[in-house]
Amino acid sequence: MLNYSEYGAEDAPTALIVHGLYGSGRNWGVIAKRLSNVLHVITPDLRNHGQSPWDDSHGYEDLAQDLAGLIAQLGGPVHVVGHSMGGKAAMVLASRHPEMIDRLIVADIAPVAYSHSQMQFITAMRAVDLDAVERRSDAEAQLAAQGVESALQSFFTQSLDVAEKRWRLNLDALAADMEKILGFPDLTAPFDGPTLFLSGAASEYVKPEHRPQIKTLFPKARFAKLPGAGHWLHADKPREFEAAVRAFLTA
């Protein structure tokens, strides 16, 4: 079963926030706390991330089934917000188990395969000499020496267990299934519930040419962009992101 944190009153509408690749539920703590005055917010760690179990398989059908199990445990249906890889998992969940989702927000990702690689970051994390790490800043310095930008250094080291000198990421499984992570399964069953595709205006992950595929799978999809935000829109513009999520989920 997935590890998760929860915020807010249990009798409020429940919203699941699903993190992206190399992340964890803790990345969403500040936004979850802010939303918890009107929502019961659940921030799970996906498999092979954070405190959740590791598994050799990391495809979107796997992630969707894990989320379905969590929602069943919570007594669903729930609202679901998914960013990047978490957005893809949420879209597969919506197609496979539409009865489990009230409203869906997909943050800066489309139901398509992408050609860029994320392997360089696994290579960088593997290259960190964990025996020489006494604090997170030590690992950040090693990542910086490999050319990893400052914001990502901080992001990656949130998944570093300094005391145990280990990553809370199953780097081997993520590397083995990187093609699946960058890809997207063939879905045929549309999700007919209210859906918002919320993107960073400076991001190129959701393009105009993706809209026909989005509208086929999510016929009630609406689109919005956050000015001045890139792919990490919730980190670039946290207040604006929170306001957009709050407005859509409490409409």
C-alpha positions as CSV (number, residue, x, y, z in Angstrom):
1,M,0.0,0.0,0.0
2,L,1.2,3.5,-0.8
3,N,2.6,5.7,1.9
4,Y,0.8,9.0,2.2
5,S,0.3,12.1,4.3
6,E,-3.1,13.8,4.9
7,Y,-4.2,17.3,5.7
8,G,-7.5,18.8,6.7
9,A,-10.8,17.5,8.0
10,E,-11.8,14.0,6.9
11,D,-15.4,15.1,6.4
12,A,-14.3,17.6,3.7
13,P,-14.2,16.6,0.0
14,T,-11.0,14.5,-0.5
15,A,-8.4,15.5,-3.1
16,L,-5.5,13.3,-4.0
17,I,-2.3,15.2,-5.2
18,V,0.0,12.9,-7.2
19,H,3.6,14.0,-7.6
20,G,5.9,13.6,-10.6
21,L,9.1,11.7,-11.4
22,Y,11.8,11.8,-8.7
23,G,9.4,13.5,-6.4
24,S,7.3,12.5,-3.4
25,G,4.2,13.5,-1.5
26,R,6.3,15.8,0.8
27,N,7.0,18.1,-2.2
28,W,3.3,19.1,-2.0
29,G,3.1,19.8,1.8
30,V,2.9,23.6,1.6
31,I,0.2,23.6,-1.1
32,A,-1.7,20.7,0.6
33,K,-1.7,22.7,3.9
34,R,-3.1,25.8,2.2
35,L,-5.9,23.8,0.5
36,S,-6.7,21.9,3.7
37,N,-9.1,24.6,4.9
38,V,-11.6,23.5,2.3
39,L,-10.4,20.0,1.3
40,H,-9.2,16.8,2.9
41,V,-5.9,16.5,1.0
42,I,-4.0,13.2,0.5
43,T,-0.4,13.3,-0.8
44,P,0.8,9.8,-1.6
45,D,4.3,8.6,-2.5
46,L,4.1,6.6,-5.8
47,R,5.8,3.3,-5.9
48,N,9.6,3.5,-6.2
49,H,9.4,7.0,-4.6
50,G,9.5,8.3,-1.0
51,Q,8.4,5.9,1.7
52,S,6.3,3.7,-0.6
53,P,7.2,0.1,-1.6
54,W,9.7,-0.6,-4.4
55,D,8.7,-2.8,-7.4
56,D,10.6,-3.8,-10.5
57,S,7.7,-2.6,-12.7
58,H,6.9,1.1,-13.2
59,G,4.4,1.5,-15.9
60,Y,1.3,3.7,-15.9
61,E,-1.1,0.8,-15.5
62,D,0.9,-0.1,-12.3
63,L,0.7,3.4,-11.0
64,A,-3.0,3.7,-11.8
65,Q,-3.8,0.4,-10.0
66,D,-1.8,1.6,-6.9
67,L,-3.9,4.8,-6.8
68,A,-7.1,2.9,-7.3
69,G,-6.2,0.8,-4.3
70,L,-5.6,3.9,-2.2
71,I,-8.9,5.5,-3.3
72,A,-10.7,2.3,-2.4
73,Q,-9.1,2.4,1.0
74,L,-10.1,6.1,1.4
75,G,-13.7,5.2,0.4
76,G,-13.7,7.3,-2.8
77,P,-14.6,8.9,-5.2
78,V,-12.1,11.7,-4.8
79,H,-10.7,14.7,-6.8
80,V,-7.4,14.0,-8.3
81,V,-4.6,16.4,-9.2
82,G,-1.6,14.9,-11.0
83,H,1.6,16.6,-12.1
84,S,3.8,15.4,-14.9
85,M,4.3,11.6,-14.4
86,G,1.6,11.8,-11.7
87,G,-0.7,13.5,-14.3
88,K,-0.2,10.6,-16.7
89,A,-0.9,8.1,-13.9
90,A,-4.1,10.1,-13.1
91,M,-5.2,10.1,-16.7
92,V,-4.9,6.3,-16.9
93,L,-6.7,6.0,-13.6
94,A,-9.5,8.2,-15.0
95,S,-9.9,6.0,-18.1
96,R,-9.7,2.7,-16.2
97,H,-11.7,3.7,-13.1
98,P,-13.9,6.8,-14.0
99,E,-16.2,6.0,-11.1
100,M,-13.3,6.8,-8.6
101,I,-12.8,10.4,-9.7
102,D,-15.1,13.4,-9.2
103,R,-12.9,16.1,-10.8
104,L,-9.5,15.8,-12.5
105,I,-6.7,18.3,-12.8
106,V,-3.8,17.4,-15.1
107,A,-0.8,19.7,-14.4
108,D,1.5,20.4,-17.4
109,I,1.5,17.0,-19.2
110,A,-0.5,15.5,-22.1
111,P,-1.6,12.0,-22.9
112,V,1.2,11.5,-25.4
113,A,4.7,10.0,-25.6
114,Y,7.7,12.4,-25.1
115,S,11.1,12.2,-26.8
116,H,13.3,13.9,-24.2
117,S,15.1,11.7,-21.7
118,Q,15.3,11.9,-17.9
119,M,18.2,9.5,-17.6
120,Q,20.8,12.1,-17.1
121,F,19.4,12.8,-13.7
122,I,19.5,9.1,-12.7
123,T,23.2,9.1,-13.8
124,A,23.8,12.2,-11.7
125,M,22.2,10.7,-8.6
126,R,24.0,7.4,-9.0
127,A,27.3,9.3,-9.2
128,V,26.9,11.0,-5.8
129,D,29.4,9.5,-3.3
130,L,26.9,8.9,-0.5
131,D,29.7,7.9,1.9
132,A,30.9,11.5,1.7
133,V,27.5,13.0,2.4
134,E,26.9,14.3,5.9
135,R,24.1,16.8,5.0
136,R,21.9,17.5,2.0
137,S,24.2,20.4,1.0
138,D,27.0,17.9,0.4
139,A,24.9,16.0,-2.1
140,E,23.8,19.3,-3.7
141,A,27.4,20.3,-4.2
142,Q,28.2,17.0,-5.9
143,L,25.1,17.4,-8.2
144,A,26.2,20.9,-9.0
145,A,29.6,19.7,-10.0
146,Q,27.8,17.5,-12.6
147,G,26.0,20.4,-14.0
148,V,22.6,19.9,-12.3
149,E,20.8,23.2,-11.9
150,S,20.2,24.6,-8.4
151,A,16.4,24.1,-8.3
152,L,16.8,20.5,-9.3
153,Q,19.6,19.9,-6.8
154,S,17.3,20.9,-4.0
155,F,14.4,18.9,-5.5
156,F,16.4,15.7,-5.8
157,T,17.9,15.8,-2.4
158,Q,14.5,15.9,-0.8
159,S,14.5,12.2,-1.7
160,L,17.8,11.6,0.0
161,D,18.0,9.8,3.3
162,V,21.2,11.3,4.7
163,A,21.2,9.2,7.8
164,E,20.9,6.0,5.9
165,K,23.0,7.2,3.0
166,R,20.5,6.1,0.4
167,W,18.1,7.5,-2.2
168,R,14.4,7.1,-1.5
169,L,14.1,6.4,-5.2
170,N,14.4,3.0,-6.9
171,L,16.8,4.3,-9.5
172,D,17.3,0.9,-11.1
173,A,13.6,0.3,-11.7
174,L,13.0,3.9,-12.9
175,A,16.0,3.5,-15.4
176,A,14.7,0.2,-16.6
177,D,11.2,1.5,-17.3
178,M,12.2,5.0,-18.5
179,E,10.7,4.2,-21.9
180,K,7.4,3.5,-20.3
181,I,7.6,6.7,-18.2
182,L,8.2,8.9,-21.2
183,G,5.6,7.0,-23.2
184,F,1.8,6.7,-22.7
185,P,-0.4,3.6,-23.0
186,D,-3.2,3.4,-25.6
187,L,-6.4,4.4,-23.9
188,T,-9.8,3.9,-25.6
189,A,-12.3,4.7,-22.8
190,P,-12.8,8.4,-22.3
191,F,-13.3,10.1,-18.9
192,D,-16.4,12.2,-19.0
193,G,-16.0,14.0,-15.8
194,P,-14.9,17.7,-15.3
195,T,-11.2,18.0,-16.3
196,L,-8.8,20.9,-16.2
197,F,-5.5,20.8,-18.1
198,L,-3.4,23.4,-16.2
199,S,-0.1,24.3,-17.8
200,G,2.8,26.7,-17.3
201,A,2.7,29.4,-20.0
202,A,6.5,29.0,-20.4
203,S,6.3,25.2,-20.7
204,E,6.1,23.3,-24.0
205,Y,4.8,20.0,-22.5
206,V,1.2,20.7,-23.6
207,K,1.1,21.9,-27.2
208,P,-1.8,23.0,-29.4
209,E,-1.4,19.8,-31.5
210,H,-2.1,17.7,-28.4
211,R,-5.6,19.1,-28.0
212,P,-7.4,16.7,-30.3
213,Q,-6.1,13.7,-28.4
214,I,-6.9,15.4,-25.1
215,K,-10.5,16.2,-26.2
216,T,-11.0,12.6,-27.4
217,L,-10.0,11.1,-24.1
218,F,-11.4,14.0,-21.9
219,P,-14.3,15.5,-23.8
220,K,-15.1,18.0,-21.0
221,A,-11.5,19.2,-20.8
222,R,-10.9,22.9,-20.1
223,F,-7.5,24.5,-20.5
224,A,-5.7,27.2,-18.5
225,K,-2.1,28.5,-18.3
226,L,-0.2,30.1,-15.5
227,P,1.7,33.2,-16.7
228,G,5.4,33.1,-15.8
229,A,5.4,29.4,-14.9
230,G,7.3,26.5,-16.5
231,H,6.9,22.8,-16.2
232,W,7.2,23.0,-12.4
233,L,4.3,25.4,-12.3
234,H,3.4,24.7,-8.6
235,A,6.9,25.6,-7.6
236,D,7.2,28.6,-10.0
237,K,3.8,30.1,-9.1
238,P,2.6,28.3,-5.9
239,R,-0.1,30.9,-5.0
240,E,-1.5,31.0,-8.5
241,F,-1.4,27.3,-8.8
242,E,-3.2,26.8,-5.5
243,A,-5.9,29.4,-6.5
244,A,-6.5,27.6,-9.7
245,V,-6.8,24.2,-8.0
246,R,-9.0,25.6,-5.3
247,A,-11.4,27.3,-7.8
248,F,-11.8,24.2,-10.0
249,L,-12.2,21.7,-7.2
250,T,-14.7,23.7,-5.2
251,A,-16.7,25.0,-8.1
